[in-house]
């Protein structure tokens, strides 16, 4: 059940209709993306800071919130640059970001609404700055791809841990999940 980030990126681009036009539009606004990255980090961490569980995770280690904020700013700007035209390097980095979320205990119940906060605030800022609606849409699509990487990291890590602990086959594990879901 090991995710292959490059294939996953290609699959997600097709699923959310992230196009070459989206990429060109994001690239053409990368200066603006860098300009607003810190403000988006403020919104993101203000949202997360209102949650006691997330606040505890972010404050668990000295300097973590500063490092997370710097990483957020870099991540946000990379959505505009694509690093390598949203290729293998981009996919590998997004996969590593997902794994870090799992390692430090930031669950999907926190990531999904936090990403929604980013998408909402970016939408407000694009409107305020007179940016094209297509830019907001392109940012929404790449945010959803990035979110899919984070969420898939939870699935992959959890599944790998269960398979390792139990010795089950992947087929048995999938059948158990399907059966369990059917009984809920």
N, C-alpha and C positions, 0 to 999 in steps of 0.2 A: 504494500500500500504506500510505497514511497513516492512522493510527489516529485516530478521532474519539472523544475521551475520554468524552463524554456518552453516546453510544450504547454504548460498551464497558462503561461502568458499569452501564447498564440490563441489558445482556446478561449480565454477570457476576452481578448480583443474582439473575437468574432461574436461572442455572446452578448457583449454590451455595445456592439457596433462602434468600437473605437477605431476611427478611420485615419487614413493618411492626412486628410483635411484637418482632423482634430489635432494631429501631431504638429502640422504646420502652423496652425492657429496658436497652439500653446507655445511653440518655439518663438513665434513672433511677439509674444507677450512675456517672455522670460524676465525681462527687466522689471516689469510690473509685478510679476510673481515674487521676485526677490524683494521688491519694495514692500509688499504687503505681508510677507512671511512672518515677520515678528508680531504683527497685529493678529494674524490668524493663530499663532502660538498663544498669544494672550487669551483669546477667546477659548481655545481648546483647553488650556490648563485652568482657566477660571471655571469652566464647566466641570472638569474632573475634580478640581479642588473642593467643590461643593459636596462631593460624595465622600463620606468618612472612610469607607474601605479603600477607595482610590487614593485619597489623601495619605493614608497610612502606607500604601505601597510606594507612592512617590517620595515619601519622606523617610523611608526605611533605612536609607544609607546616606551618609553625608555627601552632599553635592549631586545626588541623583537627579533632583528636579532641574538643576542647571544643565546637566548633561542631556536629559530628556528634551529640554527646551531647544538646545542647540541641534540635537538630532532632528527634532520636528522641523525646524527652520530649513535644514538641509533637505529633508524629505520633501517638504512643500515645494521648494525651488526645483528639485529634481523632477517633479511632475511636469514642469514647464520645459525642462531641458531634455528629458528623456534619457539622459546620461549617454546612451549609445543608440539613440533613436528607438527607445523603448524595446531594446533587444535583450540579449542574454545577460549583460551586466545589470540592466535594470531589473530583470526577473530575479537574478540571484540576490540582489540587494533586498528586494521586496520579500523574498523568502526568508532571508536572515532576519529582517525586521519582524516577520511573523513569529519566528522561533524565539526571538528575544521577548516578545509579548508573553509567550507561553512560559518561558523561564522565570520571568519576574512576577508572574501571577496576574497579569491584566487580562481578565476574561472577556469573552464576546459581549456579555451584558454591559460592559463598559465601553468597548471599542466601537460598537455599532452606533450608539447614540452620540458618542464623541465625534465620530466621522460625520454623522448627520449635522452636528454643530458646525463643523468645518464647511461642509457643503452649503449650509444655510448662510453662514457669514460671508463666504466667498460670493454667493449669489447677491447678497446685499451690496457688497463692495463693487462687484462688476456693474451693478445698476448705478450706484453712486458715482463711479468713475466714468460712466458712459461707455463701458466696454460692450462689445457685441454679445447678444444673448447666446450665440453659438459658443463663445468662450466659456460661459458658465456651464453650458451643456457638456463641452469637452472635459472640463474640470470634474464635473459630476461623474462622467464615465471613467476617467482615470482613477478617481477616488474609489469607485466601486471595484475596480480591478485590484487596487492596493488593499482594500478591505477584504476581498476574496482571498488574497494571499494570507492575511492575518488569520482569518477564520479557518482556512484550510490547514494552517499550522496546528491548530487545536485538534482537528480531526486526525491528522497524520501522527502527531505525537501521542495522543491518547490510544489510537489504534495500535501503533507500534509497541507501546507499553503493555497493552493487554495481550497481544500476540506473544511477546517475549515472556511475560509472566506465566501465561497459561499453556504455551506450546500449541495453541490452536492454529489451524490453517486459516488463511485469509477467507476462503470460501465458507468455512464454518462460522467464522466471526460475522461475515456479512449476513448469513442466514439468521443468526441469532438476533442481530440488529433488526432485520426486517420483521422477524416474528415478534420481537419485543415492541416495535413501533405499532404493529398491527393490534396488539393487545391493549394499547393505551387509549 
